[in-house]
């Protein structure tokens, strides 16, 4: 799976996947090691509007 350049995928021993948008415009996806690329793509698709809203918010600061 190819992520946009400002997206960072971190696989970590966590129960649930998380998405974090930083002030510098980076999007971090923290996912359990057993999450497939399809699972991650599904989460990104589901949260695309939220991610875009937060990126625009931080860009306007």
Rosetta constraint file for C-alpha pairs under 8 A:
AtomPair CA 1 CA 37 HARMONIC 6.07 0.50
AtomPair CA 3 CA 7 HARMONIC 6.01 0.50
AtomPair CA 3 CA 8 HARMONIC 7.72 0.50
AtomPair CA 6 CA 25 HARMONIC 6.94 0.50
AtomPair CA 6 CA 26 HARMONIC 4.97 0.50
AtomPair CA 6 CA 27 HARMONIC 6.24 0.50
AtomPair CA 7 CA 26 HARMONIC 5.84 0.50
AtomPair CA 7 CA 27 HARMONIC 4.67 0.50
AtomPair CA 7 CA 28 HARMONIC 5.83 0.50
AtomPair CA 7 CA 29 HARMONIC 7.42 0.50
AtomPair CA 8 CA 26 HARMONIC 7.30 0.50
AtomPair CA 8 CA 27 HARMONIC 6.13 0.50
AtomPair CA 8 CA 28 HARMONIC 4.73 0.50
AtomPair CA 8 CA 29 HARMONIC 6.10 0.50
AtomPair CA 9 CA 28 HARMONIC 5.97 0.50
AtomPair CA 9 CA 29 HARMONIC 4.86 0.50
AtomPair CA 9 CA 30 HARMONIC 6.16 0.50
AtomPair CA 9 CA 31 HARMONIC 7.55 0.50
AtomPair CA 10 CA 28 HARMONIC 7.19 0.50
AtomPair CA 10 CA 29 HARMONIC 6.02 0.50
AtomPair CA 10 CA 30 HARMONIC 4.79 0.50
AtomPair CA 10 CA 31 HARMONIC 6.31 0.50
AtomPair CA 11 CA 30 HARMONIC 5.81 0.50
AtomPair CA 11 CA 31 HARMONIC 4.98 0.50
AtomPair CA 11 CA 32 HARMONIC 5.49 0.50
AtomPair CA 11 CA 33 HARMONIC 5.18 0.50
AtomPair CA 12 CA 30 HARMONIC 6.63 0.50
AtomPair CA 12 CA 31 HARMONIC 6.06 0.50
AtomPair CA 12 CA 32 HARMONIC 5.27 0.50
AtomPair CA 12 CA 33 HARMONIC 6.06 0.50
AtomPair CA 13 CA 31 HARMONIC 7.85 0.50
AtomPair CA 13 CA 32 HARMONIC 5.44 0.50
AtomPair CA 13 CA 33 HARMONIC 6.68 0.50
AtomPair CA 14 CA 31 HARMONIC 6.81 0.50
AtomPair CA 14 CA 32 HARMONIC 5.31 0.50
AtomPair CA 15 CA 32 HARMONIC 6.51 0.50
AtomPair CA 16 CA 31 HARMONIC 6.69 0.50
AtomPair CA 16 CA 32 HARMONIC 6.79 0.50
AtomPair CA 17 CA 29 HARMONIC 7.16 0.50
AtomPair CA 17 CA 30 HARMONIC 5.53 0.50
AtomPair CA 17 CA 31 HARMONIC 4.32 0.50
AtomPair CA 17 CA 32 HARMONIC 6.46 0.50
AtomPair CA 18 CA 29 HARMONIC 5.80 0.50
AtomPair CA 18 CA 30 HARMONIC 5.14 0.50
AtomPair CA 18 CA 31 HARMONIC 6.51 0.50
AtomPair CA 19 CA 27 HARMONIC 6.91 0.50
AtomPair CA 19 CA 28 HARMONIC 5.67 0.50
AtomPair CA 19 CA 29 HARMONIC 4.65 0.50
AtomPair CA 19 CA 30 HARMONIC 6.38 0.50
AtomPair CA 20 CA 27 HARMONIC 5.67 0.50
AtomPair CA 20 CA 28 HARMONIC 5.11 0.50
AtomPair CA 20 CA 29 HARMONIC 6.57 0.50
AtomPair CA 21 CA 25 HARMONIC 6.60 0.50
AtomPair CA 21 CA 26 HARMONIC 5.85 0.50
AtomPair CA 21 CA 27 HARMONIC 4.58 0.50
AtomPair CA 21 CA 28 HARMONIC 6.45 0.50
AtomPair CA 21 CA 51 HARMONIC 6.90 0.50
AtomPair CA 21 CA 54 HARMONIC 6.62 0.50
AtomPair CA 21 CA 55 HARMONIC 6.90 0.50
AtomPair CA 22 CA 26 HARMONIC 5.33 0.50
AtomPair CA 22 CA 27 HARMONIC 6.42 0.50
AtomPair CA 22 CA 28 HARMONIC 7.96 0.50
AtomPair CA 22 CA 58 HARMONIC 7.81 0.50
AtomPair CA 23 CA 55 HARMONIC 8.00 0.50
AtomPair CA 23 CA 58 HARMONIC 5.38 0.50
AtomPair CA 23 CA 59 HARMONIC 7.80 0.50
AtomPair CA 24 CA 58 HARMONIC 7.51 0.50
AtomPair CA 25 CA 55 HARMONIC 6.00 0.50
AtomPair CA 25 CA 58 HARMONIC 6.99 0.50
AtomPair CA 25 CA 59 HARMONIC 7.34 0.50
AtomPair CA 27 CA 51 HARMONIC 7.87 0.50
AtomPair CA 31 CA 35 HARMONIC 6.50 0.50
AtomPair CA 31 CA 40 HARMONIC 7.75 0.50
AtomPair CA 35 CA 39 HARMONIC 5.88 0.50
AtomPair CA 35 CA 40 HARMONIC 6.85 0.50
AtomPair CA 36 CA 40 HARMONIC 6.49 0.50
AtomPair CA 37 CA 41 HARMONIC 6.11 0.50
AtomPair CA 38 CA 42 HARMONIC 6.09 0.50
AtomPair CA 39 CA 43 HARMONIC 6.35 0.50
AtomPair CA 40 CA 44 HARMONIC 6.23 0.50
AtomPair CA 41 CA 45 HARMONIC 6.12 0.50
AtomPair CA 42 CA 46 HARMONIC 6.08 0.50
AtomPair CA 43 CA 47 HARMONIC 6.06 0.50
AtomPair CA 44 CA 48 HARMONIC 5.62 0.50
AtomPair CA 47 CA 51 HARMONIC 6.12 0.50
AtomPair CA 48 CA 52 HARMONIC 6.08 0.50
AtomPair CA 49 CA 53 HARMONIC 6.10 0.50
AtomPair CA 50 CA 54 HARMONIC 6.27 0.50
AtomPair CA 51 CA 55 HARMONIC 6.13 0.50
AtomPair CA 52 CA 56 HARMONIC 6.17 0.50
AtomPair CA 53 CA 57 HARMONIC 6.19 0.50
AtomPair CA 54 CA 58 HARMONIC 6.25 0.50
AtomPair CA 55 CA 59 HARMONIC 6.09 0.50
AtomPair CA 56 CA 60 HARMONIC 6.17 0.50
AtomPair CA 57 CA 61 HARMONIC 6.66 0.50
